[in-house]
Amino acid sequence: MAQISRRNFITRAGGLAMATALPAPAVLHAQEPFTAKWATATPGLTVAFYDYIRDNKLDQKHGLRFPEPILNTSIAALFNDFVAGSYELMIASWDPFLTRYQGGVPCQLLCTLMTADMIGLVATEKGPRSVADLKGKTVAAPLQSGVYRMTRALIKEFDKIDIETTAQVQNADNPAQGVTLTIADRADAAVAWEPMISSGIARRADLGVIYNVGAVFREKTSLDLPYFCVNARKELLDRTPGLSSRLNAMFGECVAGLEANFDQIADKYAPRTRIEAEPLKAAKKAGRLRFKFAAASDPATQKTITMASEILARQGVLARPADPGFFAT
């Protein structure tokens, strides 16, 4: 047995002390909460999803940690920054995400959050009562919006009416302006969405919805058409095995919480969403705000989105329908 001198003992003991002082190997930190940047538009109800998750620590419950969301007042800038990779998770409607996926952006649909029942055409009592009555009428609509393109496409598909040839469509800078023009009798109808629809009804009692996109899609297909959804950069999902399941569990709990406590949430988050609570409550009560979580890995979700994308492709809104790679599994 080798002799251990006093000098050797001190050297070995010092080495042991240094070893114990070194940081733990990276593998020991594997259970640390995962974090990523996320974003959405403001003003908008979608801010409430992020705030509800953070306030109720749903991210931490599922081993995640999300910072304050990035809020952008420009929809165009919001999508441009997502394409550039400035953030990895984003809430918006599913069809512009599909357009960017088809353009080569590495992104996937993670889950859906709300239905398209929030979208429709509004008119006053003395105005048109259905899309069949739009012939020769003036329709105000934000022509550059995805909502307008989707609404026009579904009317063409299901009702065989092109509102751009049947009616005179005038551009509105935003959905609120279109509703205002209709209330002031300067337009016969308007393409709009919540909460602008309910805000308009509160201002003029005879304003009503003459065409509800979600309701018509359900009537024709027996399926709920998603609208707001969560999309993720593919590299985010690829670098962390099992992340999709954890994110879906988190957003599923969030949707259930919003559905169960909506009136209180509308009040609580009004300063953050920058939307008055009462129109949101009215829209929820009327059935035009419908929360419905569905994971993109669910074949039923894939069927619905694929069917809707086939319609949009036939009507020239999309280059082609969704393919299996669009859905996070």
SERO-4910 file (N, C-alpha, C, O; in steps of 0.05 Angstrom, whole numbers):
BEGIN
 pado doro    nc1    nc2    nc3   cac1   cac2   cac3    cc1    cc2    cc3    oc1    oc2    oc3
  Met    A     17    -24      0      0      0      0     18     25      0     37     27     16
  Ala    A     12     43    -17     29     67    -20     26     84      5      5     87     17
  Gln    A     49     96     13     49    113     36     38    141     28     43    151      7
  Ile    A     21    152     46     10    178     41     24    198     58     21    198     83
  Ser    A     39    215     45     53    235     60     34    258     68     12    260     57
  Arg    A     44    275     86     27    298     94     21    316     70     -1    326     67
  Arg    A     42    318     53     38    335     29     18    324     10      0    338      0
  Asn    A     19    297      5      0    284    -12    -28    286     -1    -48    290    -16
  Phe    A    -31    283     25    -57    284     37    -70    311     33    -93    313     26
  Ile    A    -54    332     37    -64    359     34    -72    364      5    -93    377     -1
  Thr    A    -55    354    -14    -61    358    -42    -87    344    -50   -104    355    -64
  Arg    A    -90    319    -40   -115    304    -47   -139    317    -34   -160    319    -46
  Ala    A   -136    325    -10   -159    337      4   -167    363     -9   -191    369    -12
  Gly    A   -147    379    -18   -153    404    -33   -168    398    -58   -186    413    -66
  Gly    A   -159    377    -73   -172    370    -98   -201    362    -93   -218    369   -109
  Leu    A   -206    347    -71   -233    340    -65   -251    364    -59   -274    366    -68
  Ala    A   -239    383    -44   -254    407    -38   -261    423    -63   -283    433    -65
  Met    A   -242    424    -82   -247    439   -107   -269    425   -123   -286    438   -135
  Ala    A   -268    398   -123   -288    383   -138   -316    388   -128   -335    391   -143
  Thr    A   -319    389   -101   -345    393    -90   -355    421    -93   -379    427    -92
  Ala    A   -336    440    -98   -344    468   -102   -351    474   -131   -364    494   -136
  Leu    A   -344    456   -149   -351    461   -177   -381    459   -182   -394    445   -167
  Pro    A   -392    473   -202   -420    471   -208   -428    443   -215   -412    427   -225
  Ala    A   -453    436   -208   -463    409   -215   -464    406   -245   -468    425   -259
  Pro    A   -460    381   -255   -462    377   -284   -489    386   -295   -509    388   -281
  Ala    A   -488    393   -320   -513    404   -333   -536    385   -331   -559    393   -329
  Val    A   -530    359   -330   -552    339   -329   -568    342   -304   -592    335   -304
  Leu    A   -556    352   -282   -571    356   -257   -591    378   -259   -610    380   -243
  His    A   -588    396   -279   -606    418   -282   -629    412   -302   -643    430   -310
  Ala    A   -631    387   -310   -650    380   -331   -679    386   -323   -697    390   -340
  Gln    A   -684    386   -296   -711    389   -287   -718    419   -282   -741    425   -273
  Glu    A   -700    437   -288   -707    465   -285   -729    473   -304   -731    462   -326
  Pro    A   -747    492   -296   -769    499   -313   -760    509   -340   -741    524   -343
  Phe    A   -774    500   -360   -769    508   -388   -780    536   -392   -801    543   -381
  Thr    A   -766    553   -407   -776    580   -412   -774    587   -442   -757    576   -456
  Ala    A   -792    604   -451   -792    613   -479   -807    640   -480   -822    647   -462
  Lys    A   -802    655   -501   -815    680   -506   -842    675   -520   -844    658   -538
  Trp    A   -862    691   -512   -888    688   -525   -900    716   -531   -892    735   -518
  Ala    A   -919    717   -549   -929    744   -558   -958    742   -568   -968    720   -574
  Thr    A   -971    765   -569   -997    767   -581  -1003    797   -587   -986    814   -582
  Ala    A  -1026    802   -598  -1033    830   -605  -1047    844   -582  -1059    832   -565
  Thr    A  -1044    871   -582  -1058    888   -563  -1069    912   -578  -1055    922   -596
  Pro    A  -1093    922   -572  -1112    910   -553  -1123    884   -563  -1124    879   -587
  Gly    A  -1131    867   -544  -1142    841   -553  -1147    823   -529  -1133    823   -509
  Leu    A  -1167    806   -532  -1175    786   -511  -1153    766   -507  -1150    755   -485
  Thr    A  -1136    761   -527  -1116    740   -525  -1096    745   -503  -1083    727   -493
  Val    A  -1093    771   -495  -1074    777   -473  -1083    763   -448  -1066    755   -431
  Ala    A  -1109    759   -444  -1119    746   -420  -1110    717   -417  -1106    708   -394
  Phe    A  -1105    703   -439  -1095    676   -437  -1068    676   -423  -1064    660   -404
  Tyr    A  -1050    693   -431  -1023    694   -420  -1024    702   -390  -1011    691   -373
  Asp    A  -1040    723   -385  -1041    733   -357  -1054    713   -338  -1045    710   -316
  Tyr    A  -1074    699   -348  -1087    679   -331  -1067    657   -324  -1066    647   -301
  Ile    A  -1052    648   -344  -1032    627   -340  -1011    636   -319  -1005    621   -300
  Arg    A  -1001    660   -322   -980    669   -304   -991    675   -276   -978    668   -256
  Asp    A  -1015    687   -274  -1026    693   -248  -1033    668   -232  -1031    668   -207
  Asn    A  -1041    647   -246  -1049    622   -233  -1026    602   -233  -1030    579   -225
  Lys    A  -1002    610   -242   -979    593   -242   -983    567   -256   -972    546   -248
  Leu    A   -999    567   -278  -1004    543   -293   -978    535   -308   -974    511   -313
  Asp    A   -962    554   -315   -936    547   -328   -918    531   -309   -907    511   -316
  Gln    A   -916    541   -284   -899    527   -265   -910    500   -258   -895    481   -253
  Lys    A   -936    497   -257   -949    472   -251   -940    450   -271   -937    427   -264
  His    A   -934    458   -296   -927    439   -317   -897    441   -323   -889    433   -345
  Gly    A   -881    451   -304   -852    451   -308   -843    471   -329   -823    467   -342
  Leu    A   -858    493   -332   -852    514   -351   -849    541   -336   -857    543   -313
  Arg    A   -837    560   -350   -835    587   -338   -836    607   -361   -817    608   -377
  Phe    A   -858    622   -361   -860    642   -383   -858    670   -372   -869    676   -351
  Pro    A   -844    687   -386   -841    715   -377   -865    732   -385   -884    721   -396
  Glu    A   -864    757   -379   -884    776   -388   -887    774   -418   -867    774   -432
  Pro    A   -912    771   -429   -915    768   -458   -907    793   -473   -909    816   -463
  Ile    A   -898    789   -497   -892    811   -515   -918    820   -528   -931    803   -541
  Leu    A   -926    845   -525   -951    854   -536   -945    874   -559   -929    892   -556
  Asn    A   -958    871   -582   -953    887   -605   -979    899   -615   -998    884   -619
  Thr    A   -979    925   -621  -1003    938   -631  -1006    934   -661  -1028    940   -672
  Ser    A   -986    925   -674   -987    920   -703   -988    891   -709   -969    876   -703
  Ile    A  -1009    882   -723  -1012    854   -730   -990    846   -749   -978    824   -747
  Ala    A   -984    863   -769   -963    857   -788   -936    854   -775   -921    835   -780
  Ala    A   -929    872   -756   -904    870   -742   -903    846   -724   -882    833   -721
  Leu    A   -926    839   -713   -927    815   -695   -919    790   -711   -903    774   -701
  Phe    A   -931    786   -734   -924    763   -750   -896    764   -761   -882    744   -763
  Asn    A   -887    788   -769   -860    791   -780   -839    783   -759   -819    770   -765
  Asp    A   -844    791   -734   -825    784   -713   -826    754   -706   -805    742   -699
  Phe    A   -850    742   -709   -851    713   -705   -836    698   -726   -821    679   -721
  Val    A   -839    707   -751   -824    695   -774   -794    698   -769   -779    680   -775
  Ala    A   -786    721   -759   -757    726   -754   -746    711   -730   -722    710   -726
  Gly    A   -764    698   -714   -755    683   -691   -751    700   -666   -738    691   -647
  Ser    A   -763    723   -665   -761    740   -641   -775    728   -617   -767    734   -594
  Tyr    A   -794    712   -622   -807    697   -601   -816    670   -612   -818    667   -637
  Glu    A   -823    651   -594   -827    624   -603   -855    614   -601   -862    592   -611
  Leu    A   -872    629   -588   -900    620   -584   -918    645   -588   -911    667   -579
  Met    A   -940    641   -602   -957    664   -608   -986    655   -611   -992    634   -621
  Ile    A  -1004    672   -601  -1033    668   -604  -1044    686   -625  -1039    710   -624
  Ala    A  -1058    675   -644  -1072    690   -666  -1090    670   -680  -1093    647   -671
  Ser    A  -1102    678   -702  -1119    659   -718  -1101    640   -733  -1078    646   -739
  Trp    A  -1112    616   -739  -1095    594   -750  -1087    598   -779  -1066    589   -787
  Asp    A  -1104    612   -796  -1099    613   -824  -1074    629   -832  -1060    621   -851
  Pro    A  -1068    652   -819  -1043    665   -826  -1019    649   -818   -998    651   -831
  Phe    A  -1021    633   -797   -999    615   -790   -994    595   -812   -972    589   -819
  Leu    A  -1016    584   -823  -1014    564   -844  -1001    576   -869   -985    564   -882
  Thr    A  -1008    601   -875   -996    615   -898   -966    617   -894   -951    613   -913
  Arg    A   -957    623   -870   -928    626   -865   -915    599   -865   -892    596   -874
  Tyr    A   -928    579   -854   -917    551   -855   -913    543   -884   -892    531   -891
  Gln    A   -933    548   -901   -930    541   -929   -909    557   -944   -899    549   -964
  Gly    A   -902    580   -932   -881    597   -943   -853    589   -934   -833    602   -941
  Gly    A   -851    568   -917   -825    559   -908   -818    566   -880   -796    558   -871
  Val    A   -835    579   -865   -829    586   -837   -832    560   -820   -852    547   -822
  Pro    A   -812    553   -804   -813    528   -788   -831    532   -764   -822    538   -742
  Cys    A   -857    529   -768   -876    532   -746   -898    510   -748   -902    499   -769
  Gln    A   -911    506   -726   -932    486   -725   -955    495   -707   -952    510   -688
  Leu    A   -979    486   -714  -1003    491   -698  -1001    473   -673   -999    449   -675
  Leu    A  -1003    486   -649  -1002    470   -624  -1030    463   -614  -1034    440   -607
  Cys    A  -1048    483   -613  -1075    477   -603  -1093    500   -611  -1084    522   -619
  Thr    A  -1119    495   -608  -1139    516   -613  -1151    525   -586  -1151    509   -567
  Leu    A  -1161    550   -585  -1170    561   -560  -1199    571   -562  -1214    568   -542
  Met    A  -1207    582   -585  -1234    594   -587  -1245    588   -615  -1229    582   -634
  Thr    A  -1271    589   -618  -1284    584   -644  -1288    610   -660  -1285    632   -649
  Ala    A  -1297    606   -685  -1301    629   -702  -1329    641   -699  -1338    656   -716
  Asp    A  -1343    633   -678  -1370    645   -673  -1368    675   -666  -1388    688   -666
  Met    A  -1344    685   -662  -1340    713   -656  -1340    731   -681  -1339    755   -679
  Ile    A  -1342    718   -705  -1340    733   -730  -1367    733   -744  -1382    713   -743
  Gly    A  -1374    756   -757  -1399    756   -772  -1404    782   -787  -1388    800   -787
  Leu    A  -1427    782   -799  -1437    807   -812  -1459    818   -795  -1477    804   -785
  Val    A  -1459    844   -791  -1480    858   -776  -1495    878   -793  -1484    889   -812
  Ala    A  -1520    882   -786  -1537    902   -800  -1558    911   -781  -1564    898   -761
  Thr    A  -1570    934   -787  -1592    944   -771  -1618    931   -780  -1619    917   -801
  Glu    A  -1639    936   -765  -1665    923   -771  -1676    930   -798  -1689    913   -811
  Lys    A  -1671    954   -808  -1681    962   -834  -1662    954   -856  -1667    960   -880
  Gly    A  -1639    942   -850  -1619    934   -869  -1624    906   -879  -1645    894   -874
  Pro    A  -1605    894   -892  -1607    866   -902  -1610    847   -879  -1599    851   -857
  Arg    A  -1626    825   -883  -1630    806   -862  -1614    780   -866  -1613    763   -848
  Ser    A  -1602    777   -890  -1585    754   -895  -1566    761   -917  -1568    783   -929
  Val    A  -1547    743   -923  -1528    749   -945  -1542    750   -972  -1532    763   -990
  Ala    A  -1564    737   -974  -1580    738   -999  -1591    766  -1004  -1597    773  -1027
  Asp    A  -1593    782   -983  -1604    809   -986  -1582    830   -991  -1588    854   -992
  Leu    A  -1557    822   -995  -1535    841   -998  -1533    853  -1026  -1518    872  -1030
  Lys    A  -1548    842  -1045  -1546    852  -1072  -1551    882  -1074  -1572    892  -1066
  Gly    A  -1532    896  -1085  -1534    925  -1088  -1530    941  -1063  -1533    966  -1063
  Lys    A  -1523    928  -1041  -1520    942  -1015  -1490    949  -1011  -1473    940  -1026
  Thr    A  -1485    966   -991  -1458    974   -984  -1450    959   -959  -1463    959   -939
  Val    A  -1427    946   -961  -1416    930   -939  -1389    942   -931  -1371    944   -948
  Ala    A  -1386    949   -906  -1361    960   -896  -1345    936   -884  -1355    920   -869
  Ala    A  -1319    935   -891  -1302    913   -882  -1273    921   -882  -1264    935   -900
  Pro    A  -1257    911   -863  -1228    915   -863  -1216    896   -884  -1211    873   -878
  Leu    A  -1213    905   -908  -1206    888   -931  -1180    873   -929  -1176    852   -941
  Gln    A  -1161    884   -913  -1135    871   -911  -1134    850   -888  -1113    838   -884
  Ser    A  -1156    847   -875  -1156    828   -852  -1161    799   -861  -1176    794   -880
  Gly    A  -1150    781   -846  -1155    752   -851  -1184    745   -845  -1195    728   -858
  Val    A  -1197    759   -826  -1225    755   -819  -1242    760   -844  -1260    744   -850
  Tyr    A  -1237    782   -857  -1253    788   -881  -1249    767   -903  -1269    758   -915
  Arg    A  -1224    759   -908  -1219    739   -928  -1233    712   -922  -1243    699   -940
  Met    A  -1232    705   -896  -1245    680   -888  -1275    682   -891  -1288    663   -902
  Thr    A  -1286    704   -883  -1315    708   -884  -1325    707   -913  -1344    694   -920
  Arg    A  -1311    722   -930  -1318    722   -959  -1317    694   -971  -1334    686   -986
  Ala    A  -1295    680   -964  -1291    653   -975  -1313    634   -967  -1323    618   -983
  Leu    A  -1321    635   -941  -1342    616   -932  -1370    623   -944  -1385    605   -949
  Ile    A  -1375    649   -948  -1400    657   -961  -1400    647   -990  -1421    637   -999
  Lys    A  -1378    649  -1003  -1376    639  -1031  -1380    609  -1031  -1393    598  -1049
  Glu    A  -1368    595  -1012  -1369    566  -1012  -1397    555  -1005  -1407    538  -1019
  Phe    A  -1409    566   -984  -1434    555   -974  -1459    568   -986  -1479    555   -989
  Asp    A  -1457    594   -993  -1480    608  -1003  -1478    615  -1033  -1497    626  -1044
  Lys    A  -1455    609  -1045  -1451    614  -1073  -1455    643  -1080  -1465    650  -1102
  Ile    A  -1447    661  -1062  -1449    689  -1066  -1422    702  -1061  -1410    697  -1040
  Asp    A  -1413    718  -1080  -1388    733  -1076  -1396    761  -1069  -1407    776  -1085
  Ile    A  -1392    769  -1044  -1401    795  -1035  -1387    818  -1050  -1398    840  -1050
  Glu    A  -1364    813  -1062  -1350    834  -1076  -1363    840  -1104  -1359    861  -1115
  Thr    A  -1378    821  -1114  -1392    826  -1139  -1421    831  -1135  -1434    845  -1151
  Thr    A  -1432    821  -1113  -1460    825  -1107  -1465    852  -1094  -1485    866  -1100
  Ala    A  -1447    860  -1076  -1450    885  -1061  -1427    904  -1068  -1408    896  -1081
  Gln    A  -1429    928  -1058  -1407    947  -1060  -1392    946  -1033  -1402    955  -1013
  Val    A  -1368    935  -1033  -1353    932  -1009  -1334    956  -1006  -1317    960  -1024
  Gln    A  -1336    970   -984  -1318    993   -979  -1300    986   -956  -1308    973   -937
  Asn    A  -1275    996   -958  -1256    989   -937  -1261   1005   -911  -1267   1029   -912
  Ala    A  -1258    991   -889  -1258   1003   -863  -1231    998   -851  -1219    977   -854
  Asp    A  -1220   1019   -837  -1193   1016   -826  -1192    994   -805  -1170    983   -801
  Asn    A  -1214    989   -792  -1215    968   -771  -1244    960   -768  -1262    973   -778
  Pro    A  -1249    938   -754  -1277    928   -751  -1294    947   -736  -1318    949   -741
  Ala    A  -1283    963   -717  -1299    982   -702  -1310   1003   -721  -1333   1012   -718
  Gln    A  -1294   1012   -740  -1303   1032   -759  -1326   1022   -776  -1345   1037   -782
  Gly    A  -1325    997   -785  -1346    986   -801  -1373    985   -786  -1394    991   -797
  Val    A  -1371    977   -760  -1395    977   -743  -1406   1005   -740  -1430   1009   -741
  Thr    A  -1389   1024   -736  -1397   1052   -732  -1411   1063   -757  -1431   1077   -756
  Leu    A  -1400   1056   -781  -1413   1065   -806  -1441   1053   -809  -1459   1066   -819
  Thr    A  -1444   1028   -801  -1470   1015   -802  -1490   1028   -783  -1513   1033   -790
  Ile    A  -1481   1033   -759  -1498   1046   -739  -1507   1073   -748  -1530   1082   -743
  Ala    A  -1489   1087   -762  -1495   1114   -772  -1510   1114   -799  -1514   1135   -811
  Asp    A  -1518   1090   -808  -1532   1087   -834  -1516   1097   -857  -1527   1105   -878
  Arg    A  -1489   1095   -855  -1472   1101   -877  -1462   1076   -891  -1447   1078   -911
  Ala    A  -1469   1053   -881  -1464   1027   -894  -1488   1010   -886  -1500   1012   -865
  Asp    A  -1495    991   -905  -1518    974   -899  -1511    951   -881  -1528    940   -867
  Ala    A  -1486    943   -882  -1477    920   -865  -1447    923   -861  -1434    939   -875
  Ala    A  -1436    907   -843  -1407    907   -838  -1397    880   -830  -1411    865   -816
  Val    A  -1373    873   -839  -1359    849   -830  -1344    858   -804  -1328    876   -805
  Ala    A  -1349    843   -782  -1337    851   -757  -1334    827   -739  -1342    805   -747
  Trp    A  -1322    831   -716  -1319    809   -697  -1320    821   -669  -1319    845   -665
  Glu    A  -1322    803   -650  -1324    811   -622  -1297    822   -611  -1276    812   -619
  Pro    A  -1299    842   -593  -1323    852   -580  -1336    876   -594  -1354    888   -583
  Met    A  -1326    882   -619  -1338    905   -633  -1367    901   -639  -1383    920   -639
  Ile    A  -1375    876   -644  -1403    870   -650  -1421    877   -626  -1440    892   -629
  Ser    A  -1414    867   -603  -1430    872   -579  -1428    902   -570  -1448    912   -560
  Ser    A  -1406    915   -575  -1404    944   -569  -1423    959   -587  -1436    978   -578
  Gly    A  -1426    951   -612  -1444    964   -630  -1473    959   -622  -1489    978   -624
  Ile    A  -1480    935   -614  -1507    929   -605  -1514    945   -581  -1537    953   -578
  Ala    A  -1495    950   -563  -1501    966   -540  -1507    995   -547  -1521   1009   -533
  Arg    A  -1495   1004   -570  -1500   1032   -579  -1525   1035   -595  -1538   1056   -595
  Arg    A  -1533   1013   -609  -1558   1014   -625  -1571    987   -622  -1562    967   -633
  Ala    A  -1594    987   -609  -1607    962   -601  -1617    946   -625  -1619    921   -623
  Asp    A  -1622    958   -648  -1633    943   -671  -1610    932   -688  -1616    921   -709
  Leu    A  -1585    935   -680  -1563    923   -694  -1562    893   -687  -1565    886   -664
  Gly    A  -1559    877   -707  -1558    848   -702  -1540    833   -721  -1531    844   -742
  Val    A  -1534    808   -715  -1516    792   -732  -1534    778   -752  -1552    763   -745
  Ile    A  -1528    782   -778  -1543    769   -799  -1528    745   -811  -1540    729   -826
  Tyr    A  -1503    742   -804  -1487    719   -813  -1465    714   -793  -1448    731   -789
  Asn    A  -1466    690   -780  -1446    683   -761  -1428    661   -773  -1438    639   -779
  Val    A  -1403    667   -776  -1384    649   -790  -1383    622   -776  -1385    601   -789
  Gly    A  -1380    622   -750  -1378    597   -735  -1403    580   -737  -1402    556   -740
  Ala    A  -1426    594   -734  -1452    580   -734  -1458    568   -762  -1468    545   -763
  Val    A  -1451    582   -783  -1456    572   -810  -1438    548   -816  -1447    528   -827
  Phe    A  -1412    550   -808  -1394    527   -812  -1404    503   -797  -1403    480   -807
  Arg    A  -1414    507   -773  -1424    484   -757  -1449    472   -770  -1452    448   -771
  Glu    A  -1466    489   -780  -1491    480   -793  -1484    464   -818  -1498    443   -824
  Lys    A  -1464    472   -833  -1458    459   -859  -1440    434   -855  -1441    415   -871
  Thr    A  -1424    433   -834  -1405    411   -831  -1408    395   -805  -1396    374   -802
  Ser    A  -1424    405   -786  -1427    392   -760  -1400    394   -744  -1396    378   -726
  Leu    A  -1383    413   -750  -1358    417   -737  -1355    446   -727  -1366    464   -739
  Asp    A  -1340    449   -706  -1334    476   -695  -1309    487   -709  -1288    475   -708
  Leu    A  -1312    509   -723  -1290    522   -737  -1272    537   -717  -1282    556   -704
  Pro    A  -1247    529   -713  -1230    544   -694  -1223    572   -705  -1223    577   -729
  Tyr    A  -1217    589   -687  -1206    615   -695  -1180    621   -680  -1159    615   -691
  Phe    A  -1181    631   -656  -1156    636   -641  -1142    609   -635  -1155    590   -626
  Cys    A  -1116    608   -638  -1101    584   -633  -1073    592   -624  -1065    615   -624
  Val    A  -1058    571   -616  -1030    575   -608  -1012    562   -629  -1016    539   -637
  Asn    A   -993    578   -639   -973    568   -658   -946    570   -646   -940    589   -632
  Ala    A   -929    550   -652   -902    550   -640   -881    547   -662   -885    534   -683
  Arg    A   -858    558   -657   -835    553   -675   -827    524   -671   -826    513   -649
  Lys    A   -821    511   -694   -815    482   -693   -790    476   -677   -789    455   -664
  Glu    A   -770    493   -679   -746    488   -664   -750    488   -634   -736    474   -619
  Leu    A   -770    503   -625   -778    503   -596   -788    475   -588   -780    464   -567
  Leu    A   -805    464   -604   -817    438   -598   -797    415   -601   -797    396   -586
  Asp    A   -779    418   -621   -760    396   -627   -738    394   -606   -729    372   -600
  Arg    A   -731    416   -593   -708    415   -575   -715    405   -547   -698    399   -531
  Thr    A   -741    402   -542   -750    392   -515   -770    370   -518   -794    376   -522
  Pro    A   -762    345   -517   -781    323   -520   -804    325   -499   -800    331   -476
  Gly    A   -828    320   -509   -852    321   -491   -862    349   -486   -882    352   -471
  Leu    A   -850    370   -498   -859    397   -492   -887    402   -502   -903    416   -489
  Ser    A   -895    391   -525   -922    395   -536   -943    387   -516   -963    401   -512
  Ser    A   -939    364   -503   -959    353   -484   -961    372   -460   -983    377   -450
  Arg    A   -939    382   -450   -939    400   -427   -953    427   -434   -968    437   -418
  Leu    A   -947    437   -458   -959    462   -466   -989    458   -470  -1005    475   -462
  Asn    A   -997    436   -482  -1026    431   -486  -1040    428   -459  -1062    438   -456
  Ala    A  -1028    415   -440  -1040    412   -413  -1044    440   -400  -1064    445   -388
  Met    A  -1024    457   -403  -1025    484   -392  -1047    500   -405  -1064    513   -391
  Phe    A  -1048    501   -432  -1069    516   -446  -1096    505   -442  -1116    519   -441
  Gly    A  -1098    478   -439  -1124    466   -434  -1136    475   -407  -1159    481   -406
  Glu    A  -1119    476   -387  -1128    486   -361  -1135    515   -362  -1154    524   -349
  Cys    A  -1120    530   -377  -1126    559   -380  -1153    563   -393  -1169    579   -382
  Val    A  -1159    549   -414  -1185    552   -428  -1208    545   -409  -1228    558   -408
  Ala    A  -1205    523   -394  -1225    515   -375  -1230    536   -354  -1252    541   -346
  Gly    A  -1208    548   -344  -1211    569   -324  -1224    594   -335  -1241    606   -321
  Leu    A  -1217    602   -359  -1230    626   -372  -1260    621   -376  -1277    638   -371
  Glu    A  -1267    597   -385  -1295    590   -390  -1311    590   -364  -1333    600   -364
  Ala    A  -1299    580   -343  -1314    577   -318  -1317    604   -303  -1336    607   -287
  Asn    A  -1299    623   -307  -1299    648   -292  -1298    672   -310  -1284    692   -303
  Phe    A  -1312    671   -332  -1307    692   -353  -1314    720   -343  -1298    739   -348
  Asp    A  -1336    724   -330  -1345    751   -323  -1324    764   -305  -1317    787   -308
  Gln    A  -1314    749   -285  -1294    760   -267  -1268    765   -281  -1255    785   -276
  Ile    A  -1261    748   -300  -1236    752   -315  -1238    776   -334  -1219    791   -337
  Ala    A  -1262    780   -346  -1266    803   -363  -1262    829   -347  -1250    848   -358
  Asp    A  -1272    829   -323  -1268    853   -305  -1238    856   -297  -1227    878   -299
  Lys    A  -1227    834   -288  -1199    835   -277  -1179    844   -298  -1161    860   -292
  Tyr    A  -1182    833   -323  -1161    838   -343  -1168    860   -362  -1153    864   -382
  Ala    A  -1189    875   -357  -1197    897   -376  -1174    917   -380  -1169    925   -403
  Pro    A  -1159    925   -359  -1137    943   -364  -1115    932   -381  -1101    946   -395
  Arg    A  -1112    905   -380  -1091    892   -396  -1100    886   -424  -1085    891   -443
  Thr    A  -1125    877   -428  -1135    871   -455  -1142    897   -469  -1143    898   -494
  Arg    A  -1147    919   -453  -1155    945   -463  -1182    942   -477  -1188    956   -497
  Ile    A  -1199    925   -466  -1226    920   -476  -1245    923   -453  -1241    911   -432
  Glu    A  -1267    939   -456  -1287    942   -435  -1299    914   -429  -1304    898   -447
  Ala    A  -1304    909   -404  -1314    883   -396  -1343    877   -405  -1349    855   -412
  Glu    A  -1360    897   -405  -1388    892   -410  -1394    881   -438  -1409    862   -441
  Pro    A  -1381    892   -459  -1386    880   -486  -1376    851   -487  -1389    834   -500
  Leu    A  -1354    845   -473  -1344    817   -473  -1364    799   -459  -1370    777   -469
  Lys    A  -1375    808   -437  -1395    792   -422  -1420    788   -439  -1431    766   -440
  Ala    A  -1428    809   -454  -1452    806   -471  -1447    787   -494  -1464    771   -500
  Ala    A  -1423    788   -505  -1416    769   -527  -1415    740   -517  -1424    722   -531
  Lys    A  -1405    736   -493  -1404    709   -481  -1432    699   -476  -1439    676   -482
  Lys    A  -1449    716   -465  -1477    708   -459  -1492    702   -484  -1509    684   -484
  Ala    A  -1486    716   -506  -1500    712   -532  -1489    687   -547  -1501    680   -567
  Gly    A  -1468    675   -537  -1457    652   -550  -1437    658   -572  -1430    640   -588
  Arg    A  -1429    683   -574  -1410    691   -595  -1381    689   -586  -1363    691   -603
  Leu    A  -1377    686   -560  -1350    681   -550  -1350    652   -539  -1361    647   -518
  Arg    A  -1339    634   -554  -1339    605   -546  -1311    595   -543  -1295    595   -562
  Phe    A  -1304    588   -519  -1278    576   -513  -1279    546   -519  -1297    532   -509
  Lys    A  -1260    537   -534  -1259    508   -540  -1230    500   -545  -1218    507   -566
  Phe    A  -1218    486   -525  -1191    477   -528  -1190    451   -544  -1207    433   -540
  Ala    A  -1171    448   -562  -1167    423   -577  -1138    422   -585  -1127    441   -597
  Ala    A  -1125    400   -579  -1097    396   -586  -1094    390   -616  -1111    376   -627
  Ala    A  -1074    401   -628  -1070    396   -657  -1062    367   -662  -1064    358   -685
  Ser    A  -1054    353   -642  -1047    325   -645  -1072    307   -647  -1071    284   -655
  Asp    A  -1095    319   -640  -1121    304   -642  -1130    302   -671  -1132    322   -685
  Pro    A  -1135    277   -681  -1143    274   -709  -1168    290   -716  -1171    299   -738
  Ala    A  -1186    294   -696  -1210    310   -701  -1203    339   -707  -1215    352   -725
  Thr    A  -1184    350   -692  -1175    377   -697  -1162    379   -725  -1168    398   -740
  Gln    A  -1146    360   -732  -1133    360   -758  -1154    358   -780  -1151    371   -801
  Lys    A  -1174    342   -776  -1195    340   -796  -1209    367   -801  -1214    374   -824
  Thr    A  -1216    380   -779  -1230    406   -781  -1213    427   -795  -1223    440   -814
  Ile    A  -1189    430   -786  -1171    450   -798  -1166    444   -827  -1165    462   -844
  Thr    A  -1161    418   -834  -1156    410   -861  -1181    417   -879  -1178    427   -901
  Met    A  -1205    410   -869  -1229    416   -884  -1232    446   -889  -1238    455   -911
  Ala    A  -1228    462   -868  -1230    491   -871  -1209    502   -890  -1214    520   -906
  Ser    A  -1185    491   -889  -1163    500   -906  -1169    492   -935  -1161    507   -954
  Glu    A  -1182    470   -940  -1190    462   -967  -1210    483   -979  -1208    489  -1002
  Ile    A  -1228    492   -962  -1247    513   -971  -1232    538   -978  -1236    550   -999
  Leu    A  -1214    547   -960  -1199    572   -965  -1181    569   -990  -1176    589  -1004
  Ala    A  -1170    545   -994  -1154    541  -1018  -1171    542  -1044  -1163    554  -1064
  Arg    A  -1195    530  -1043  -1213    531  -1066  -1220    560  -1073  -1224    567  -1096
  Gln    A  -1223    576  -1052  -1232    604  -1056  -1209    623  -1059  -1213    647  -1060
  Gly    A  -1184    612  -1062  -1161    629  -1068  -1149    644  -1044  -1132    661  -1048
  Val    A  -1157    637  -1020  -1145    651   -997  -1119    638   -989  -1100    652   -981
  Leu    A  -1117    611   -991  -1093    597   -986  -1081    585  -1011  -1096    579  -1030
  Ala    A  -1055    580  -1011  -1043    568  -1035  -1051    539  -1038  -1054    529  -1060
  Arg    A  -1054    525  -1015  -1062    497  -1015  -1071    490   -987  -1067    505   -968
  Pro    A  -1085    467   -984  -1094    459   -957  -1072    452   -938  -1049    449   -947
  Ala    A  -1078    450   -913  -1058    442   -893  -1049    413   -898  -1065    396   -906
  Asp    A  -1024    408   -893  -1013    380   -894  -1007    371   -866  -1006    387   -848
  Pro    A  -1001    345   -862   -997    335   -835   -974    348   -820   -975    350   -795
  Gly    A   -954    359   -834   -932    372   -820   -939    397   -806   -923    407   -790
  Phe    A   -962    409   -812   -971    433   -799   -979    429   -770   -979    448   -754
  Phe    A   -986    405   -763   -997    399   -737   -975    388   -718   -962    368   -724
  Ala    A   -973    400   -695   -954    391   -674   -965    365   -662   -988    365   -653
  Thr    A   -949    345   -661   -959    319   -650   -942    311   -626   -947    290   -614
***
